[in-house]
Amino acid sequence: MPLFGKKKDKELDDKLFQEETINIKDIIAPPYIGVSQDHIKLGEKIAKSFFIFSYPRYLNTGWLSPVINLNVPMDISFFIHPINSNLILKKLRNKITQVSSELMERQEKGLIRDPALETGYQDIENLRDKIITAQEKMFRFGLYITVYENDAQKMKETESTFRSIFESRLIYIKPATFKQKEGFISSIPYGLDLINVNVPMDTEPLSTAFPFVSFDLSSNEGILYGINRHNNSLVLFDRFTLENANMVVFAKSGSGKSYAIKLEILRYLMWGVDVIVIDPENEYEFLADGVGGSFFNISLASDSHVNPFDLPMPGPDDNPEDILRSNIINLVGLMRIMLGGLTAEEDSILDQAITETYAVRDITPQSDPAKWQENIPLMSDFAEILENMTGAESLARRLKKFTEGTFAGFFNRKSNITVDKNFIVFGIRDMEESLKTIALYIIMRYVWNIVRTHIKKRILVVDEAWWLVQSEDGASFLFGLVKRGRKYWLGTTTITQDVEDFMKSPYGKAIITNSSLQMLMKQSPAAIEMLQKTFDLTEQEKTLLLESSVGEGLFFAGKKHVFMSVKASYTEDQIITTNPGEVEKIKEARRKLRANPNEQL
Protein backbone atom coordinates (compact mmCIF):
# COMPACT_ATOMS: atom_id res chain seq x y z
CA MET A 1 0.00 0.00 0.00
CA PRO A 2 1.33 3.52 -0.82
CA LEU A 3 2.61 5.57 2.08
CA PHE A 4 0.01 8.26 1.36
CA GLY A 5 -2.82 5.75 1.78
CA LYS A 6 -1.53 4.50 5.13
CA LYS A 7 -1.22 8.07 6.43
CA LYS A 8 -4.78 8.87 5.36
CA ASP A 9 -6.16 5.74 7.10
CA LYS A 10 -4.27 6.62 10.27
CA GLU A 11 -5.69 10.16 10.28
CA LEU A 12 -9.22 8.74 9.79
CA ASP A 13 -8.76 6.31 12.70
CA ASP A 14 -7.49 9.11 14.94
CA LYS A 15 -10.44 11.27 13.98
CA LEU A 16 -12.94 8.50 14.72
CA PHE A 17 -11.23 7.80 18.03
CA GLN A 18 -11.50 11.45 19.07
CA GLU A 19 -15.22 11.77 18.24
CA GLU A 20 -17.80 11.43 21.08
CA THR A 21 -19.71 8.17 20.91
CA ILE A 22 -22.62 9.60 22.99
CA ASN A 23 -24.07 13.09 22.69
CA ILE A 24 -27.03 14.97 24.21
CA LYS A 25 -29.42 13.61 21.57
CA ASP A 26 -28.69 10.05 22.67
CA ILE A 27 -29.38 10.95 26.30
CA ILE A 28 -32.75 12.65 25.83
CA ALA A 29 -34.07 10.43 23.03
CA PRO A 30 -36.51 7.64 24.04
CA PRO A 31 -35.29 4.05 23.51
CA TYR A 32 -38.06 3.40 20.98
CA ILE A 33 -40.52 5.42 18.86
CA GLY A 34 -43.44 3.72 17.14
CA VAL A 35 -46.12 5.61 15.18
CA SER A 36 -49.63 4.11 15.03
CA GLN A 37 -52.85 5.46 13.56
CA ASP A 38 -54.17 6.73 16.92
CA HIS A 39 -51.07 7.10 19.15
CA ILE A 40 -47.29 7.21 19.32
CA LYS A 41 -45.26 4.83 21.46
CA LEU A 42 -42.36 6.63 23.19
CA GLY A 43 -40.45 3.94 25.05
CA GLU A 44 -42.80 2.86 27.86
CA LYS A 45 -45.06 5.91 27.43
CA ILE A 46 -48.00 6.47 25.08
CA ALA A 47 -48.55 9.88 23.45
CA LYS A 48 -51.81 10.85 21.77
CA SER A 49 -52.53 14.13 19.98
CA PHE A 50 -55.89 15.91 19.74
CA PHE A 51 -57.22 19.02 18.02
CA ILE A 52 -60.24 21.23 18.71
CA PHE A 53 -62.45 21.72 15.64
CA SER A 54 -65.58 23.46 16.95
CA TYR A 55 -66.38 26.24 19.44
CA PRO A 56 -69.67 27.69 20.74
CA ARG A 57 -70.99 31.17 19.92
CA TYR A 58 -69.63 32.56 23.22
CA LEU A 59 -66.50 31.56 25.17
CA ASN A 60 -66.05 32.34 28.86
CA THR A 61 -62.70 33.51 30.21
CA GLY A 62 -60.60 30.64 31.55
CA TRP A 63 -62.49 27.90 29.70
CA LEU A 64 -59.19 26.05 29.21
CA SER A 65 -58.18 26.16 32.92
CA PRO A 66 -59.95 22.88 33.96
CA VAL A 67 -57.81 21.03 31.39
CA ILE A 68 -54.58 22.84 32.25
CA ASN A 69 -55.06 22.09 35.96
CA LEU A 70 -55.61 18.35 35.40
CA ASN A 71 -52.96 16.14 36.99
CA VAL A 72 -51.97 14.77 33.56
CA PRO A 73 -48.69 15.40 31.66
CA MET A 74 -49.48 17.16 28.39
CA ASP A 75 -48.17 19.60 25.77
CA ILE A 76 -50.49 22.33 24.50
CA SER A 77 -49.75 24.47 21.48
CA PHE A 78 -51.60 27.47 20.01
CA PHE A 79 -51.29 28.56 16.39
CA ILE A 80 -52.67 32.02 15.70
CA HIS A 81 -52.60 33.02 12.02
CA PRO A 82 -53.66 36.65 11.33
CA ILE A 83 -56.11 37.20 8.48
CA ASN A 84 -55.98 40.31 6.29
CA SER A 85 -58.80 42.66 7.37
CA ASN A 86 -59.67 43.66 3.79
CA LEU A 87 -60.04 40.02 2.80
CA ILE A 88 -62.27 39.20 5.75
CA LEU A 89 -64.40 42.35 5.19
CA LYS A 90 -64.97 41.28 1.59
CA LYS A 91 -66.11 37.81 2.70
CA LEU A 92 -68.34 39.27 5.40
CA ARG A 93 -69.92 41.65 2.86
CA ASN A 94 -70.73 38.71 0.61
CA LYS A 95 -72.08 36.75 3.56
CA ILE A 96 -74.26 39.62 4.80
CA THR A 97 -75.71 40.05 1.31
CA GLN A 98 -76.54 36.34 1.19
CA VAL A 99 -78.15 36.30 4.66
CA SER A 100 -80.05 39.54 4.05
CA SER A 101 -81.40 38.16 0.78
CA GLU A 102 -82.56 34.99 2.49
CA LEU A 103 -84.30 36.97 5.24
CA MET A 104 -86.15 39.12 2.68
CA GLU A 105 -87.16 36.03 0.72
CA ARG A 106 -88.62 34.38 3.83
CA GLN A 107 -90.46 37.58 4.68
CA GLU A 108 -91.98 37.86 1.15
CA LYS A 109 -93.15 34.24 1.31
CA GLY A 110 -94.76 34.86 4.71
CA LEU A 111 -92.69 32.21 6.45
CA ILE A 112 -92.22 32.30 10.23
CA ARG A 113 -89.08 34.05 11.44
CA ASP A 114 -85.83 32.08 11.77
CA PRO A 115 -84.07 33.18 15.04
CA ALA A 116 -80.79 31.49 14.06
CA LEU A 117 -80.68 33.38 10.75
CA GLU A 118 -81.51 36.72 12.41
CA THR A 119 -78.88 36.19 15.12
CA GLY A 120 -76.27 35.34 12.48
CA TYR A 121 -77.15 38.55 10.59
CA GLN A 122 -76.68 40.66 13.76
CA ASP A 123 -73.38 38.93 14.61
CA ILE A 124 -71.95 39.55 11.13
CA GLU A 125 -72.98 43.22 11.23
CA ASN A 126 -71.45 43.71 14.70
CA LEU A 127 -68.22 42.03 13.60
CA ARG A 128 -68.01 44.19 10.46
CA ASP A 129 -68.41 47.36 12.55
CA LYS A 130 -65.67 46.33 14.99
CA ILE A 131 -63.23 45.33 12.24
CA ILE A 132 -63.78 48.57 10.32
CA THR A 133 -63.17 50.62 13.51
CA ALA A 134 -60.10 48.48 14.37
CA GLN A 135 -61.70 47.19 17.59
CA GLU A 136 -61.35 43.60 16.42
CA LYS A 137 -59.07 41.57 14.17
CA MET A 138 -59.64 38.16 12.65
CA PHE A 139 -57.41 35.12 13.04
CA ARG A 140 -57.28 31.43 12.21
CA PHE A 141 -56.85 29.64 15.53
CA GLY A 142 -55.50 26.10 15.96
CA LEU A 143 -55.29 24.41 19.37
CA TYR A 144 -53.50 21.05 19.65
CA ILE A 145 -52.97 18.90 22.74
CA THR A 146 -50.63 15.93 23.14
CA VAL A 147 -51.26 13.79 26.22
CA TYR A 148 -48.80 11.31 27.78
CA GLU A 149 -49.91 8.23 29.72
CA ASN A 150 -48.40 4.93 30.86
CA ASP A 151 -50.88 2.60 29.15
CA ALA A 152 -53.83 2.49 26.78
CA GLN A 153 -56.45 2.18 29.55
CA LYS A 154 -55.30 5.36 31.30
CA MET A 155 -55.19 7.14 27.94
CA LYS A 156 -58.79 6.10 27.31
CA GLU A 157 -59.84 7.47 30.72
CA THR A 158 -58.00 10.75 30.11
CA GLU A 159 -59.61 11.12 26.68
CA SER A 160 -63.02 10.57 28.29
CA THR A 161 -62.23 13.26 30.89
CA PHE A 162 -61.15 15.68 28.15
CA ARG A 163 -64.37 15.11 26.21
CA SER A 164 -66.50 15.63 29.35
CA ILE A 165 -64.78 18.91 30.19
CA PHE A 166 -64.86 20.33 26.66
CA GLU A 167 -68.30 19.11 25.60
CA SER A 168 -69.87 20.53 28.77
CA ARG A 169 -68.76 23.89 27.29
CA LEU A 170 -69.94 22.99 23.75
CA ILE A 171 -66.34 22.64 22.59
CA TYR A 172 -65.54 19.56 20.52
CA ILE A 173 -62.25 17.67 20.31
CA LYS A 174 -60.99 14.89 18.02
CA PRO A 175 -57.90 12.67 18.02
CA ALA A 176 -55.54 13.34 15.10
CA THR A 177 -56.13 9.91 13.55
CA PHE A 178 -53.49 8.95 10.95
CA LYS A 179 -51.74 12.25 11.80
CA GLN A 180 -50.27 11.42 15.19
CA LYS A 181 -46.73 12.19 14.07
CA GLU A 182 -47.83 15.60 12.74
CA GLY A 183 -49.82 16.21 15.95
CA PHE A 184 -46.84 15.35 18.12
CA ILE A 185 -44.54 17.69 16.18
CA SER A 186 -47.18 20.46 16.20
CA SER A 187 -47.46 20.27 20.00
CA ILE A 188 -43.77 20.68 20.73
CA PRO A 189 -41.92 23.99 20.30
CA TYR A 190 -40.95 23.73 16.62
CA GLY A 191 -43.53 26.34 15.60
CA LEU A 192 -44.83 24.03 12.85
CA ASP A 193 -48.58 23.71 12.25
CA LEU A 194 -48.62 20.36 10.46
CA ILE A 195 -52.25 19.46 11.30
CA ASN A 196 -53.60 22.78 9.98
CA VAL A 197 -57.08 22.48 11.56
CA ASN A 198 -57.92 26.14 12.19
CA VAL A 199 -61.12 27.89 13.24
CA PRO A 200 -61.83 31.56 12.36
CA MET A 201 -61.90 33.62 15.55
CA ASP A 202 -61.83 37.32 16.38
CA THR A 203 -59.81 39.01 19.13
CA GLU A 204 -62.32 38.83 22.00
CA PRO A 205 -62.99 35.05 22.07
CA LEU A 206 -59.34 34.39 21.25
CA SER A 207 -58.28 36.22 24.42
CA THR A 208 -60.35 33.81 26.55
CA ALA A 209 -57.94 31.00 25.62
CA PHE A 210 -55.08 32.67 27.55
CA PRO A 211 -53.31 29.55 28.90
CA PHE A 212 -51.31 30.83 31.86
CA VAL A 213 -53.94 30.16 34.48
CA SER A 214 -53.14 30.09 38.20
CA PHE A 215 -55.51 30.35 41.14
CA ASP A 216 -55.78 33.74 42.78
CA LEU A 217 -56.68 34.31 46.42
CA SER A 218 -56.98 38.07 46.39
CA SER A 219 -60.24 39.53 47.65
CA ASN A 220 -61.41 43.06 48.36
CA GLU A 221 -61.14 42.58 52.10
CA GLY A 222 -59.16 40.46 54.50
CA ILE A 223 -55.63 40.16 55.85
CA LEU A 224 -52.42 39.42 53.99
CA TYR A 225 -51.49 35.76 54.45
CA GLY A 226 -48.52 35.80 52.09
CA ILE A 227 -47.28 36.01 48.50
CA ASN A 228 -48.61 33.67 45.80
CA ARG A 229 -45.47 31.97 44.47
CA HIS A 230 -47.22 31.13 41.17
CA ASN A 231 -47.70 34.75 40.04
CA ASN A 232 -46.36 36.95 42.88
CA SER A 233 -49.85 38.26 43.66
CA LEU A 234 -50.98 38.94 47.22
CA VAL A 235 -52.92 36.27 49.11
CA LEU A 236 -55.56 38.48 50.73
CA PHE A 237 -58.36 36.69 52.49
CA ASP A 238 -60.91 36.99 55.29
CA ARG A 239 -61.57 33.60 56.83
CA PHE A 240 -64.93 34.78 58.19
CA THR A 241 -66.34 35.11 54.65
CA LEU A 242 -66.31 31.32 54.11
CA GLU A 243 -68.99 28.84 55.18
CA ASN A 244 -66.95 28.41 58.36
CA ALA A 245 -63.86 30.19 59.72
CA ASN A 246 -62.00 27.04 60.80
CA MET A 247 -58.46 26.22 59.71
CA VAL A 248 -56.10 23.24 60.08
CA VAL A 249 -52.32 23.58 59.90
CA PHE A 250 -50.02 20.61 59.28
CA ALA A 251 -46.26 21.14 59.37
CA LYS A 252 -43.08 19.59 60.73
CA SER A 253 -41.09 21.29 63.46
CA GLY A 254 -39.05 24.25 62.21
CA SER A 255 -41.14 24.83 59.07
CA GLY A 256 -42.35 28.26 60.19
CA LYS A 257 -45.92 27.33 61.17
CA SER A 258 -45.85 29.20 64.51
CA TYR A 259 -44.46 32.27 62.74
CA ALA A 260 -47.25 32.14 60.13
CA ILE A 261 -50.00 31.73 62.75
CA LYS A 262 -48.61 34.53 64.93
CA LEU A 263 -48.59 36.79 61.89
CA GLU A 264 -52.22 35.90 61.17
CA ILE A 265 -53.12 36.58 64.83
CA LEU A 266 -51.38 39.97 64.81
CA ARG A 267 -53.16 41.06 61.64
CA TYR A 268 -56.60 39.91 62.84
CA LEU A 269 -56.06 41.73 66.17
CA MET A 270 -55.63 44.92 64.14
CA TRP A 271 -59.05 44.15 62.64
CA GLY A 272 -60.61 44.02 66.10
CA VAL A 273 -61.01 40.22 66.15
CA ASP A 274 -60.44 38.57 69.56
CA VAL A 275 -57.94 35.72 69.67
CA ILE A 276 -57.56 32.97 72.28
CA VAL A 277 -54.57 30.61 72.15
CA ILE A 278 -54.03 27.30 73.91
CA ASP A 279 -50.25 27.12 73.96
CA PRO A 280 -48.49 23.86 75.01
CA GLU A 281 -44.96 25.34 74.77
CA ASN A 282 -45.52 28.96 75.96
CA GLU A 283 -44.46 30.14 72.49
CA TYR A 284 -47.06 32.92 72.42
CA GLU A 285 -46.09 34.59 75.72
CA PHE A 286 -43.75 37.03 73.95
CA LEU A 287 -46.51 37.98 71.47
CA ALA A 288 -49.03 38.49 74.31
CA ASP A 289 -46.57 40.82 76.03
CA GLY A 290 -45.94 42.71 72.78
CA VAL A 291 -49.62 43.44 72.01
CA GLY A 292 -50.78 44.03 75.58
CA GLY A 293 -52.65 40.74 75.91
CA SER A 294 -53.00 38.38 78.87
CA PHE A 295 -50.86 35.30 79.43
CA PHE A 296 -52.03 32.71 81.98
CA ASN A 297 -49.53 30.08 83.03
CA ILE A 298 -51.54 26.94 83.78
CA SER A 299 -49.76 24.48 86.08
CA LEU A 300 -50.12 22.83 89.50
CA ALA A 301 -48.09 25.63 91.10
CA SER A 302 -49.72 28.48 89.18
CA ASP A 303 -51.93 31.20 90.67
CA SER A 304 -54.24 30.96 87.64
CA HIS A 305 -57.12 28.53 88.18
CA VAL A 306 -59.97 27.19 86.05
CA ASN A 307 -62.91 25.46 87.70
CA PRO A 308 -64.09 22.46 85.61
CA PHE A 309 -67.66 22.99 86.91
CA ASP A 310 -68.03 26.49 85.45
CA LEU A 311 -71.19 27.16 83.44
CA PRO A 312 -71.85 29.68 80.64
CA MET A 313 -74.38 32.43 81.24
CA PRO A 314 -77.51 31.50 79.22
CA GLY A 315 -78.37 34.00 76.51
CA PRO A 316 -81.88 35.19 75.62
CA ASP A 317 -82.24 32.45 72.96
CA ASP A 318 -80.66 29.67 75.05
CA ASN A 319 -82.57 26.95 76.85
CA PRO A 320 -81.09 26.58 80.41
CA GLU A 321 -81.97 22.88 80.39
CA ASP A 322 -79.96 22.30 77.18
CA ILE A 323 -76.96 24.20 78.58
CA LEU A 324 -76.97 22.20 81.80
CA ARG A 325 -77.40 18.87 80.00
CA SER A 326 -74.56 19.65 77.57
CA ASN A 327 -72.28 20.69 80.43
CA ILE A 328 -72.97 17.47 82.35
CA ILE A 329 -72.18 15.35 79.27
CA ASN A 330 -68.89 17.22 78.78
CA LEU A 331 -67.99 16.79 82.45
CA VAL A 332 -68.55 13.03 82.18
CA GLY A 333 -66.12 13.09 79.24
CA LEU A 334 -63.60 14.97 81.40
CA MET A 335 -63.97 12.44 84.21
CA ARG A 336 -63.40 9.63 81.70
CA ILE A 337 -60.02 11.21 80.84
CA MET A 338 -59.13 11.99 84.47
CA LEU A 339 -60.01 8.55 85.82
CA GLY A 340 -58.51 6.54 82.96
CA GLY A 341 -61.72 5.20 81.42
CA LEU A 342 -65.14 4.26 82.75
CA THR A 343 -67.44 1.26 82.62
CA ALA A 344 -71.04 1.75 81.49
CA GLU A 345 -72.16 1.55 85.14
CA GLU A 346 -69.58 4.12 86.30
CA ASP A 347 -70.62 6.39 83.45
CA SER A 348 -74.21 6.33 84.68
CA ILE A 349 -73.15 6.92 88.30
CA LEU A 350 -71.04 9.95 87.36
CA ASP A 351 -73.87 11.43 85.29
CA GLN A 352 -76.19 11.18 88.29
CA ALA A 353 -73.55 12.49 90.73
CA ILE A 354 -72.77 15.58 88.60
CA THR A 355 -76.50 16.35 88.26
CA GLU A 356 -76.91 16.10 92.06
CA THR A 357 -73.79 18.25 92.64
CA TYR A 358 -75.36 21.08 90.67
CA ALA A 359 -78.80 20.49 92.23
CA VAL A 360 -77.38 20.80 95.78
CA ARG A 361 -76.12 24.25 94.76
CA ASP A 362 -79.58 25.13 93.36
CA ILE A 363 -78.45 24.85 89.76
CA THR A 364 -81.32 23.12 87.97
CA PRO A 365 -83.36 23.77 84.81
CA GLN A 366 -86.07 25.25 87.03
CA SER A 367 -83.84 27.63 89.02
CA ASP A 368 -82.96 31.20 88.03
CA PRO A 369 -79.98 31.07 85.58
CA ALA A 370 -78.93 34.58 86.65
CA LYS A 371 -77.92 33.13 90.05
CA TRP A 372 -76.02 30.12 88.68
CA GLN A 373 -72.65 31.92 88.70
CA GLU A 374 -72.92 32.58 92.47
CA ASN A 375 -73.36 28.89 93.29
CA ILE A 376 -70.84 27.08 91.04
CA PRO A 377 -69.64 23.90 92.88
CA LEU A 378 -66.04 22.67 93.21
CA MET A 379 -64.48 19.27 92.59
CA SER A 380 -64.59 18.61 96.36
CA ASP A 381 -68.39 19.10 96.36
CA PHE A 382 -68.65 16.52 93.60
CA ALA A 383 -66.38 14.12 95.53
CA GLU A 384 -68.59 14.49 98.59
CA ILE A 385 -71.67 13.49 96.59
CA LEU A 386 -69.81 10.49 95.18
CA GLU A 387 -68.76 9.26 98.65
CA ASN A 388 -72.41 9.07 99.69
CA MET A 389 -73.58 7.14 96.64
CA THR A 390 -73.91 3.38 96.54
CA GLY A 391 -71.47 1.72 94.14
CA ALA A 392 -69.31 4.85 93.78
CA GLU A 393 -66.64 3.93 96.33
CA SER A 394 -63.98 3.15 93.67
CA LEU A 395 -64.72 6.36 91.79
CA ALA A 396 -64.47 8.42 94.97
CA ARG A 397 -61.07 6.90 95.81
CA ARG A 398 -59.71 7.52 92.30
CA LEU A 399 -60.95 11.10 92.41
CA LYS A 400 -59.31 11.93 95.77
CA LYS A 401 -55.93 12.87 94.28
CA PHE A 402 -57.71 15.66 92.40
CA THR A 403 -59.46 17.01 95.51
CA GLU A 404 -57.06 16.33 98.37
CA GLY A 405 -53.81 15.12 96.80
CA THR A 406 -51.07 16.78 94.81
CA PHE A 407 -53.40 17.82 92.01
CA ALA A 408 -55.93 19.65 94.21
CA GLY A 409 -54.18 23.01 93.76
CA PHE A 410 -55.33 23.14 90.16
CA PHE A 411 -58.50 21.02 89.97
CA ASN A 412 -60.27 22.07 93.20
CA ARG A 413 -60.24 25.86 92.95
CA LYS A 414 -62.65 28.52 91.78
CA SER A 415 -61.83 30.22 88.47
CA ASN A 416 -59.90 33.45 89.04
CA ILE A 417 -59.05 34.33 85.44
CA THR A 418 -60.23 37.66 84.03
CA VAL A 419 -60.77 37.51 80.28
CA ASP A 420 -61.03 41.23 79.47
CA LYS A 421 -58.46 41.66 76.68
CA ASN A 422 -58.50 40.99 72.94
CA PHE A 423 -55.62 38.51 73.09
CA ILE A 424 -55.60 35.70 75.66
CA VAL A 425 -52.99 32.92 75.92
CA PHE A 426 -53.24 29.83 78.13
CA GLY A 427 -49.75 28.38 78.49
CA ILE A 428 -49.56 24.78 79.70
CA ARG A 429 -45.84 24.09 79.19
CA ASP A 430 -45.24 23.73 82.95
CA MET A 431 -48.15 21.34 83.47
CA GLU A 432 -47.09 17.75 84.18
CA GLU A 433 -47.05 15.62 81.02
CA SER A 434 -49.64 13.20 82.38
CA LEU A 435 -52.07 16.09 83.02
CA LYS A 436 -51.66 18.07 79.79
CA THR A 437 -54.54 16.37 78.00
CA ILE A 438 -56.82 17.00 80.99
CA ALA A 439 -55.68 20.63 81.26
CA LEU A 440 -56.33 21.15 77.52
CA TYR A 441 -59.84 19.75 77.88
CA ILE A 442 -60.64 21.95 80.91
CA ILE A 443 -59.32 25.11 79.26
CA MET A 444 -61.23 24.42 76.05
CA ARG A 445 -64.43 23.96 78.03
CA TYR A 446 -63.74 27.26 79.77
CA VAL A 447 -63.16 28.96 76.41
CA TRP A 448 -66.33 27.42 74.99
CA ASN A 449 -68.30 28.91 77.90
CA ILE A 450 -66.84 32.35 77.08
CA VAL A 451 -67.68 31.95 73.39
CA ARG A 452 -71.29 31.02 74.14
CA THR A 453 -71.78 33.80 76.70
CA HIS A 454 -70.42 36.74 74.66
CA ILE A 455 -70.83 36.32 70.89
CA LYS A 456 -68.34 38.24 68.72
CA LYS A 457 -65.71 37.47 66.08
CA ARG A 458 -63.09 35.23 67.69
CA ILE A 459 -60.30 32.91 66.65
CA LEU A 460 -59.33 30.00 68.88
CA VAL A 461 -55.85 28.59 68.20
CA VAL A 462 -55.24 25.06 69.49
CA ASP A 463 -51.51 24.41 69.07
CA GLU A 464 -50.17 20.83 69.14
CA ALA A 465 -53.72 19.49 68.89
CA TRP A 466 -52.43 15.89 68.80
CA TRP A 467 -52.26 16.12 72.63
CA LEU A 468 -56.04 16.44 72.72
CA VAL A 469 -56.88 13.80 70.10
CA GLN A 470 -54.98 11.15 72.10
CA SER A 471 -58.23 10.55 73.96
CA GLU A 472 -61.52 9.96 72.19
CA ASP A 473 -63.37 12.36 74.49
CA GLY A 474 -60.82 15.11 73.85
CA ALA A 475 -61.00 14.60 70.08
CA SER A 476 -64.80 14.52 70.23
CA PHE A 477 -64.92 17.79 72.17
CA LEU A 478 -62.52 19.48 69.72
CA PHE A 479 -64.63 18.28 66.79
CA GLY A 480 -67.79 19.60 68.49
CA LEU A 481 -66.10 22.96 68.94
CA VAL A 482 -65.03 23.08 65.30
CA LYS A 483 -68.47 22.05 64.07
CA ARG A 484 -70.58 24.30 66.32
CA GLY A 485 -68.31 27.34 66.46
CA ARG A 486 -69.76 28.89 63.29
CA LYS A 487 -73.02 29.72 65.09
CA TYR A 488 -71.06 31.73 67.68
CA TRP A 489 -68.76 33.55 65.18
CA LEU A 490 -65.80 31.39 66.21
CA GLY A 491 -63.05 30.19 63.91
CA THR A 492 -60.88 27.39 65.31
CA THR A 493 -57.28 26.94 64.12
CA THR A 494 -56.05 23.39 64.74
CA ILE A 495 -52.26 23.02 64.53
CA THR A 496 -50.27 19.79 64.69
CA GLN A 497 -46.91 18.44 63.59
CA ASP A 498 -47.83 14.84 64.39
CA VAL A 499 -49.96 14.18 61.33
CA GLU A 500 -50.12 10.42 61.78
CA ASP A 501 -51.53 10.54 65.33
CA PHE A 502 -54.03 13.22 64.33
CA MET A 503 -55.28 11.28 61.32
CA LYS A 504 -55.58 8.02 63.29
CA SER A 505 -58.35 9.59 65.37
CA PRO A 506 -61.83 9.04 63.90
CA TYR A 507 -62.41 12.75 64.45
CA GLY A 508 -59.21 13.87 62.64
CA LYS A 509 -60.62 13.72 59.11
CA ALA A 510 -63.94 15.13 60.33
CA ILE A 511 -62.12 18.19 61.69
CA ILE A 512 -60.39 18.67 58.31
CA THR A 513 -63.71 18.31 56.47
CA ASN A 514 -65.25 21.00 58.68
CA SER A 515 -62.34 23.41 58.16
CA SER A 516 -62.67 25.66 55.10
CA LEU A 517 -59.03 26.68 55.29
CA GLN A 518 -55.98 24.41 55.35
CA MET A 519 -52.30 25.28 55.47
CA LEU A 520 -49.69 22.64 54.64
CA MET A 521 -46.07 23.59 55.21
CA LYS A 522 -42.82 21.59 54.96
CA GLN A 523 -43.44 17.89 55.65
CA SER A 524 -41.37 14.87 56.57
CA PRO A 525 -41.23 11.94 54.11
CA ALA A 526 -43.02 9.78 56.71
CA ALA A 527 -46.14 11.99 56.69
CA ILE A 528 -46.30 13.10 53.07
CA GLU A 529 -48.05 9.99 51.68
CA MET A 530 -50.93 10.35 54.13
CA LEU A 531 -51.26 14.06 53.38
CA GLN A 532 -51.18 13.45 49.64
CA LYS A 533 -54.04 11.00 49.95
CA THR A 534 -56.05 13.20 52.33
CA PHE A 535 -55.72 16.44 50.34
CA ASP A 536 -55.49 14.83 46.86
CA LEU A 537 -52.13 16.48 46.16
CA THR A 538 -50.37 16.20 42.81
CA GLU A 539 -46.83 14.84 42.58
CA GLN A 540 -45.57 18.37 42.04
CA GLU A 541 -47.32 19.63 45.20
CA LYS A 542 -45.97 16.64 47.12
CA THR A 543 -42.43 17.57 46.02
CA LEU A 544 -43.02 21.21 46.96
CA LEU A 545 -43.98 20.23 50.51
CA LEU A 546 -40.91 18.04 50.87
CA GLU A 547 -38.49 20.65 49.53
CA SER A 548 -40.12 23.95 50.52
CA SER A 549 -38.18 26.54 52.48
CA VAL A 550 -39.12 27.86 55.93
CA GLY A 551 -42.31 29.92 55.71
CA GLU A 552 -43.55 28.35 52.46
CA GLY A 553 -46.47 26.01 51.94
CA LEU A 554 -49.80 25.26 50.28
CA PHE A 555 -52.72 27.44 51.35
CA PHE A 556 -56.22 26.06 50.70
CA ALA A 557 -59.31 28.27 50.87
CA GLY A 558 -62.44 26.45 49.81
CA LYS A 559 -61.81 24.89 46.39
CA LYS A 560 -58.83 27.13 45.59
CA HIS A 561 -55.25 26.61 46.70
CA VAL A 562 -51.94 28.29 46.00
CA PHE A 563 -48.29 27.79 46.87
CA MET A 564 -47.62 30.64 49.27
CA SER A 565 -44.69 32.32 50.99
CA VAL A 566 -45.35 34.01 54.36
CA LYS A 567 -43.98 37.57 54.55
CA ALA A 568 -43.85 39.96 57.52
CA SER A 569 -42.78 43.59 57.83
CA TYR A 570 -39.83 44.51 60.06
CA THR A 571 -42.15 45.76 62.83
CA GLU A 572 -44.29 42.61 62.68
CA ASP A 573 -41.18 40.44 62.75
CA GLN A 574 -39.99 42.17 65.93
CA ILE A 575 -43.27 41.24 67.64
CA ILE A 576 -43.70 37.66 66.43
CA THR A 577 -40.12 36.41 66.01
CA THR A 578 -39.31 33.05 67.59
CA ASN A 579 -35.53 33.35 67.21
CA PRO A 580 -34.19 32.99 70.80
CA GLY A 581 -31.41 35.54 70.25
CA GLU A 582 -33.77 38.14 68.79
CA VAL A 583 -36.39 37.51 71.49
CA GLU A 584 -33.81 38.06 74.26
CA LYS A 585 -32.61 41.33 72.70
CA ILE A 586 -36.17 42.67 72.40
CA LYS A 587 -37.02 41.60 75.97
CA GLU A 588 -33.96 43.42 77.26
CA ALA A 589 -34.94 46.54 75.33
CA ARG A 590 -38.45 46.38 76.82
CA ARG A 591 -37.07 45.99 80.36
CA LYS A 592 -34.91 49.08 79.88
CA LEU A 593 -37.86 51.03 78.50
CA ARG A 594 -40.02 50.10 81.50
CA ALA A 595 -37.25 51.06 83.91
CA ASN A 596 -36.66 54.41 82.11
CA PRO A 597 -39.86 55.37 80.27
CA ASN A 598 -38.40 58.70 79.13
CA GLU A 599 -35.31 57.11 77.59
CA GLN A 600 -35.45 56.51 73.85
CA LEU A 601 -34.03 53.13 72.84
Secondary structure, DSSP 8 states (H G I E B T S, - for coil): --HHHHHHHHHHHHHHHHS-S--HHHHHS-S-EEE-SS-EEETTEEEEEEEEEE--S---TTTTHHHHTSSS-EEEEEEEEE--HHHHHHHHHHHHHHHHHHHHHHHHTT----HHHHHHHHHHHHHHHHHHTTS--EEEEEEEEEEEESSHHHHHHHHHHHHHHHHTTT-EEEE-TT-HHHHHHHHTTT----S---EEEEHHHHHTT--------B-SSSEEEEEETTT--EEEE-GGGSS---EEEE--TTSSHHHHHHHHHHHHHTTT-EEEEEETT-TTHHHHHHHT-EEEE-STT-S----TT------TT--HHHHHHHHHHHHHHHHHHHTT---HHHHHHHHHHHHHHHHHTT-STTS-GGGGGGG---HHHHHHHHHTSTT-HHHHHHHHHHHTSTTHHHHSS-------SSEEEEE-TTS-GGGHHHHHHHHHHHHHHHHHHS-S-EEEEETTGGGGGGSHHHHHHHHHHHHHGGGGTEEEEEEES-HHHHHHSTTHHHHHHT-SEEEEE---HHHHHHHHHHHT--HHHHHHHHH--TTEEEEEETTEEEEEE----HHHHHHH---HHHHHHHHHHHHHHHH-TTS--
